[in-house]
Amino acid sequence: MKDVPEAGEVFDCHVALVEGVLYRVTVTVGDITLSRPWVFDGFRAYAGGTWTRRG
């Protein structure tokens, strides 16, 4: 498994509702998947922590 994706690699991004205004953003680039909670208040988005490597 690589630690850093290479330029031009295919990526995918998903946003899933957790509850209320809390969402989890999951990004996959190559073999690397990262996720991070976000709060969307209708006008702005606030990061809810650091990116966490999954899988």
Phi and psi restraints in degrees (range 20) as a CNS / XPLOR table:
assign (resid 1 and name C) (resid 2 and name N)
       (resid 2 and name CA) (resid 2 and name C) 1.0 -81.7 20.0 2
assign (resid 2 and name N) (resid 2 and name CA)
       (resid 2 and name C) (resid 3 and name N) 1.0 153.2 20.0 2
assign (resid 2 and name C) (resid 3 and name N)
       (resid 3 and name CA) (resid 3 and name C) 1.0 -90.2 20.0 2
assign (resid 3 and name N) (resid 3 and name CA)
       (resid 3 and name C) (resid 4 and name N) 1.0 -25.4 20.0 2
assign (resid 3 and name C) (resid 4 and name N)
       (resid 4 and name CA) (resid 4 and name C) 1.0 -134.6 20.0 2
assign (resid 4 and name N) (resid 4 and name CA)
       (resid 4 and name C) (resid 5 and name N) 1.0 129.8 20.0 2
assign (resid 4 and name C) (resid 5 and name N)
       (resid 5 and name CA) (resid 5 and name C) 1.0 -69.2 20.0 2
assign (resid 5 and name N) (resid 5 and name CA)
       (resid 5 and name C) (resid 6 and name N) 1.0 154.9 20.0 2
assign (resid 5 and name C) (resid 6 and name N)
       (resid 6 and name CA) (resid 6 and name C) 1.0 -91.6 20.0 2
assign (resid 6 and name N) (resid 6 and name CA)
       (resid 6 and name C) (resid 7 and name N) 1.0 154.1 20.0 2
assign (resid 6 and name C) (resid 7 and name N)
       (resid 7 and name CA) (resid 7 and name C) 1.0 -58.3 20.0 2
assign (resid 7 and name N) (resid 7 and name CA)
       (resid 7 and name C) (resid 8 and name N) 1.0 138.0 20.0 2
assign (resid 7 and name C) (resid 8 and name N)
       (resid 8 and name CA) (resid 8 and name C) 1.0 87.2 20.0 2
assign (resid 8 and name N) (resid 8 and name CA)
       (resid 8 and name C) (resid 9 and name N) 1.0 0.0 20.0 2
assign (resid 8 and name C) (resid 9 and name N)
       (resid 9 and name CA) (resid 9 and name C) 1.0 -70.0 20.0 2
assign (resid 9 and name N) (resid 9 and name CA)
       (resid 9 and name C) (resid 10 and name N) 1.0 148.0 20.0 2
assign (resid 9 and name C) (resid 10 and name N)
       (resid 10 and name CA) (resid 10 and name C) 1.0 -67.4 20.0 2
assign (resid 10 and name N) (resid 10 and name CA)
       (resid 10 and name C) (resid 11 and name N) 1.0 141.0 20.0 2
assign (resid 10 and name C) (resid 11 and name N)
       (resid 11 and name CA) (resid 11 and name C) 1.0 -131.5 20.0 2
assign (resid 11 and name N) (resid 11 and name CA)
       (resid 11 and name C) (resid 12 and name N) 1.0 161.6 20.0 2
assign (resid 11 and name C) (resid 12 and name N)
       (resid 12 and name CA) (resid 12 and name C) 1.0 -140.7 20.0 2
assign (resid 12 and name N) (resid 12 and name CA)
       (resid 12 and name C) (resid 13 and name N) 1.0 145.3 20.0 2
assign (resid 12 and name C) (resid 13 and name N)
       (resid 13 and name CA) (resid 13 and name C) 1.0 -137.1 20.0 2
assign (resid 13 and name N) (resid 13 and name CA)
       (resid 13 and name C) (resid 14 and name N) 1.0 133.6 20.0 2
assign (resid 13 and name C) (resid 14 and name N)
       (resid 14 and name CA) (resid 14 and name C) 1.0 -129.1 20.0 2
assign (resid 14 and name N) (resid 14 and name CA)
       (resid 14 and name C) (resid 15 and name N) 1.0 143.7 20.0 2
assign (resid 14 and name C) (resid 15 and name N)
       (resid 15 and name CA) (resid 15 and name C) 1.0 -121.4 20.0 2
assign (resid 15 and name N) (resid 15 and name CA)
       (resid 15 and name C) (resid 16 and name N) 1.0 124.0 20.0 2
assign (resid 15 and name C) (resid 16 and name N)
       (resid 16 and name CA) (resid 16 and name C) 1.0 -123.7 20.0 2
assign (resid 16 and name N) (resid 16 and name CA)
       (resid 16 and name C) (resid 17 and name N) 1.0 133.9 20.0 2
assign (resid 16 and name C) (resid 17 and name N)
       (resid 17 and name CA) (resid 17 and name C) 1.0 -68.7 20.0 2
assign (resid 17 and name N) (resid 17 and name CA)
       (resid 17 and name C) (resid 18 and name N) 1.0 128.5 20.0 2
assign (resid 17 and name C) (resid 18 and name N)
       (resid 18 and name CA) (resid 18 and name C) 1.0 -93.2 20.0 2
assign (resid 18 and name N) (resid 18 and name CA)
       (resid 18 and name C) (resid 19 and name N) 1.0 -58.3 20.0 2
assign (resid 18 and name C) (resid 19 and name N)
       (resid 19 and name CA) (resid 19 and name C) 1.0 -172.1 20.0 2
assign (resid 19 and name N) (resid 19 and name CA)
       (resid 19 and name C) (resid 20 and name N) 1.0 148.5 20.0 2
assign (resid 19 and name C) (resid 20 and name N)
       (resid 20 and name CA) (resid 20 and name C) 1.0 54.6 20.0 2
assign (resid 20 and name N) (resid 20 and name CA)
       (resid 20 and name C) (resid 21 and name N) 1.0 -116.9 20.0 2
assign (resid 20 and name C) (resid 21 and name N)
       (resid 21 and name CA) (resid 21 and name C) 1.0 -104.8 20.0 2
assign (resid 21 and name N) (resid 21 and name CA)
       (resid 21 and name C) (resid 22 and name N) 1.0 11.0 20.0 2
assign (resid 21 and name C) (resid 22 and name N)
       (resid 22 and name CA) (resid 22 and name C) 1.0 -95.1 20.0 2
assign (resid 22 and name N) (resid 22 and name CA)
       (resid 22 and name C) (resid 23 and name N) 1.0 127.5 20.0 2
assign (resid 22 and name C) (resid 23 and name N)
       (resid 23 and name CA) (resid 23 and name C) 1.0 -127.2 20.0 2
assign (resid 23 and name N) (resid 23 and name CA)
       (resid 23 and name C) (resid 24 and name N) 1.0 154.4 20.0 2
assign (resid 23 and name C) (resid 24 and name N)
       (resid 24 and name CA) (resid 24 and name C) 1.0 -112.5 20.0 2
assign (resid 24 and name N) (resid 24 and name CA)
       (resid 24 and name C) (resid 25 and name N) 1.0 123.7 20.0 2
assign (resid 24 and name C) (resid 25 and name N)
       (resid 25 and name CA) (resid 25 and name C) 1.0 -99.1 20.0 2
assign (resid 25 and name N) (resid 25 and name CA)
       (resid 25 and name C) (resid 26 and name N) 1.0 125.8 20.0 2
assign (resid 25 and name C) (resid 26 and name N)
       (resid 26 and name CA) (resid 26 and name C) 1.0 -121.1 20.0 2
assign (resid 26 and name N) (resid 26 and name CA)
       (resid 26 and name C) (resid 27 and name N) 1.0 126.4 20.0 2
assign (resid 26 and name C) (resid 27 and name N)
       (resid 27 and name CA) (resid 27 and name C) 1.0 -121.8 20.0 2
assign (resid 27 and name N) (resid 27 and name CA)
       (resid 27 and name C) (resid 28 and name N) 1.0 132.0 20.0 2
assign (resid 27 and name C) (resid 28 and name N)
       (resid 28 and name CA) (resid 28 and name C) 1.0 -120.1 20.0 2
assign (resid 28 and name N) (resid 28 and name CA)
       (resid 28 and name C) (resid 29 and name N) 1.0 126.5 20.0 2
assign (resid 28 and name C) (resid 29 and name N)
       (resid 29 and name CA) (resid 29 and name C) 1.0 -127.6 20.0 2
assign (resid 29 and name N) (resid 29 and name CA)
       (resid 29 and name C) (resid 30 and name N) 1.0 114.3 20.0 2
assign (resid 29 and name C) (resid 30 and name N)
       (resid 30 and name CA) (resid 30 and name C) 1.0 60.1 20.0 2
assign (resid 30 and name N) (resid 30 and name CA)
       (resid 30 and name C) (resid 31 and name N) 1.0 -123.1 20.0 2
assign (resid 30 and name C) (resid 31 and name N)
       (resid 31 and name CA) (resid 31 and name C) 1.0 -94.7 20.0 2
assign (resid 31 and name N) (resid 31 and name CA)
       (resid 31 and name C) (resid 32 and name N) 1.0 2.0 20.0 2
assign (resid 31 and name C) (resid 32 and name N)
       (resid 32 and name CA) (resid 32 and name C) 1.0 -102.4 20.0 2
assign (resid 32 and name N) (resid 32 and name CA)
       (resid 32 and name C) (resid 33 and name N) 1.0 127.5 20.0 2
assign (resid 32 and name C) (resid 33 and name N)
       (resid 33 and name CA) (resid 33 and name C) 1.0 -120.9 20.0 2
assign (resid 33 and name N) (resid 33 and name CA)
       (resid 33 and name C) (resid 34 and name N) 1.0 127.8 20.0 2
assign (resid 33 and name C) (resid 34 and name N)
       (resid 34 and name CA) (resid 34 and name C) 1.0 -123.2 20.0 2
assign (resid 34 and name N) (resid 34 and name CA)
       (resid 34 and name C) (resid 35 and name N) 1.0 148.5 20.0 2
assign (resid 34 and name C) (resid 35 and name N)
       (resid 35 and name CA) (resid 35 and name C) 1.0 -138.5 20.0 2
assign (resid 35 and name N) (resid 35 and name CA)
       (resid 35 and name C) (resid 36 and name N) 1.0 157.2 20.0 2
assign (resid 35 and name C) (resid 36 and name N)
       (resid 36 and name CA) (resid 36 and name C) 1.0 -158.6 20.0 2
assign (resid 36 and name N) (resid 36 and name CA)
       (resid 36 and name C) (resid 37 and name N) 1.0 136.1 20.0 2
assign (resid 36 and name C) (resid 37 and name N)
       (resid 37 and name CA) (resid 37 and name C) 1.0 -76.8 20.0 2
assign (resid 37 and name N) (resid 37 and name CA)
       (resid 37 and name C) (resid 38 and name N) 1.0 146.4 20.0 2
assign (resid 37 and name C) (resid 38 and name N)
       (resid 38 and name CA) (resid 38 and name C) 1.0 -136.4 20.0 2
assign (resid 38 and name N) (resid 38 and name CA)
       (resid 38 and name C) (resid 39 and name N) 1.0 149.5 20.0 2
assign (resid 38 and name C) (resid 39 and name N)
       (resid 39 and name CA) (resid 39 and name C) 1.0 -110.7 20.0 2
assign (resid 39 and name N) (resid 39 and name CA)
       (resid 39 and name C) (resid 40 and name N) 1.0 122.1 20.0 2
assign (resid 39 and name C) (resid 40 and name N)
       (resid 40 and name CA) (resid 40 and name C) 1.0 -109.6 20.0 2
assign (resid 40 and name N) (resid 40 and name CA)
       (resid 40 and name C) (resid 41 and name N) 1.0 119.4 20.0 2
assign (resid 40 and name C) (resid 41 and name N)
       (resid 41 and name CA) (resid 41 and name C) 1.0 -101.8 20.0 2
assign (resid 41 and name N) (resid 41 and name CA)
       (resid 41 and name C) (resid 42 and name N) 1.0 11.8 20.0 2
assign (resid 41 and name C) (resid 42 and name N)
       (resid 42 and name CA) (resid 42 and name C) 1.0 99.3 20.0 2
assign (resid 42 and name N) (resid 42 and name CA)
       (resid 42 and name C) (resid 43 and name N) 1.0 -25.5 20.0 2
assign (resid 42 and name C) (resid 43 and name N)
       (resid 43 and name CA) (resid 43 and name C) 1.0 -123.0 20.0 2
assign (resid 43 and name N) (resid 43 and name CA)
       (resid 43 and name C) (resid 44 and name N) 1.0 -32.1 20.0 2
assign (resid 43 and name C) (resid 44 and name N)
       (resid 44 and name CA) (resid 44 and name C) 1.0 -135.0 20.0 2
assign (resid 44 and name N) (resid 44 and name CA)
       (resid 44 and name C) (resid 45 and name N) 1.0 162.2 20.0 2
assign (resid 44 and name C) (resid 45 and name N)
       (resid 45 and name CA) (resid 45 and name C) 1.0 -122.4 20.0 2
assign (resid 45 and name N) (resid 45 and name CA)
       (resid 45 and name C) (resid 46 and name N) 1.0 136.6 20.0 2
assign (resid 45 and name C) (resid 46 and name N)
       (resid 46 and name CA) (resid 46 and name C) 1.0 -122.3 20.0 2
assign (resid 46 and name N) (resid 46 and name CA)
       (resid 46 and name C) (resid 47 and name N) 1.0 129.0 20.0 2
assign (resid 46 and name C) (resid 47 and name N)
       (resid 47 and name CA) (resid 47 and name C) 1.0 -69.1 20.0 2
assign (resid 47 and name N) (resid 47 and name CA)
       (resid 47 and name C) (resid 48 and name N) 1.0 137.0 20.0 2
assign (resid 47 and name C) (resid 48 and name N)
       (resid 48 and name CA) (resid 48 and name C) 1.0 -109.4 20.0 2
assign (resid 48 and name N) (resid 48 and name CA)
       (resid 48 and name C) (resid 49 and name N) 1.0 36.9 20.0 2
assign (resid 48 and name C) (resid 49 and name N)
       (resid 49 and name CA) (resid 49 and name C) 1.0 140.0 20.0 2
assign (resid 49 and name N) (resid 49 and name CA)
       (resid 49 and name C) (resid 50 and name N) 1.0 -171.2 20.0 2
assign (resid 49 and name C) (resid 50 and name N)
       (resid 50 and name CA) (resid 50 and name C) 1.0 -89.9 20.0 2
assign (resid 50 and name N) (resid 50 and name CA)
       (resid 50 and name C) (resid 51 and name N) 1.0 161.0 20.0 2
assign (resid 50 and name C) (resid 51 and name N)
       (resid 51 and name CA) (resid 51 and name C) 1.0 -67.1 20.0 2
assign (resid 51 and name N) (resid 51 and name CA)
       (resid 51 and name C) (resid 52 and name N) 1.0 136.3 20.0 2
assign (resid 51 and name C) (resid 52 and name N)
       (resid 52 and name CA) (resid 52 and name C) 1.0 -118.7 20.0 2
assign (resid 52 and name N) (resid 52 and name CA)
       (resid 52 and name C) (resid 53 and name N) 1.0 130.9 20.0 2
assign (resid 52 and name C) (resid 53 and name N)
       (resid 53 and name CA) (resid 53 and name C) 1.0 -76.8 20.0 2
assign (resid 53 and name N) (resid 53 and name CA)
       (resid 53 and name C) (resid 54 and name N) 1.0 132.1 20.0 2
assign (resid 53 and name C) (resid 54 and name N)
       (resid 54 and name CA) (resid 54 and name C) 1.0 -116.8 20.0 2
assign (resid 54 and name N) (resid 54 and name CA)
       (resid 54 and name C) (resid 55 and name N) 1.0 152.6 20.0 2
